[in-house]
Amino acid sequence: MNTSKFFENLKRYLAVLVFFTAINLITSPNNLWVVWPALGMGIALLKDMLDLTTSKRCG
């Protein structure tokens, strides 16, 4: 994975989370379910970041 692909994924992650947060706060502000998609997507983003640092270290 290259750096531009990682930052593209990061921008997509942030945009989706802003959208999900808006939906969550409009529909059910007392129940913050947006945390669960944020964690799942965050794990995938963390994997991308680790792949990026590993590929830079190896070559």
N, C-alpha and C positions, 0 to 999 in steps of 0.2 A: 504494500500500500504506500502511496506517495503522500506528501504533505497536503497537496491541494485536495485530494480525495478525502483526507481526514477533516479538513476545515469545511468542506462541502457537507459532510455528514454532521459536523458540529452545528452548522447553520440550520440544517434540516431539523436536528434534534431540538434546537431552541425554538424554532418556528412552530413545530408541532406541540411543544410543551406550552407555549403561550396560548395557542388555540385551545388545547385541552383545559388549561387553567381557566380561561374565559368561560368555556362551557360549564366547567365544574362550579365556578362561582355564581353563574347565572341560574343554573338548574338546582343545585343543592349545596349552598354555601356552608351548611353545618356538617357536611360529610365530605371530607377532602380525599376523594378517590384518586385524584390526579397524581398522588404520590406513587401509586403502584405502576402506572405506565412510565413515570419518570425513572423509577428504579430499574425497570426492565430495559428501557432504552439506554439508561446510563451504563448498565453493565455491558451492553453491546458497544457503546462508545468507548468505554474503558478498554475493551478487547482491541478495538481498532487502534487506540493510542499505544497499547503495549506492542502490538504488531509493528507499528511505525517505529518505535524506539528500538525494537529487536532488529528490524531490517537495517536501521542506520548503524547499529553496532556491528552487525555481521558483514556489512559491505557497503 
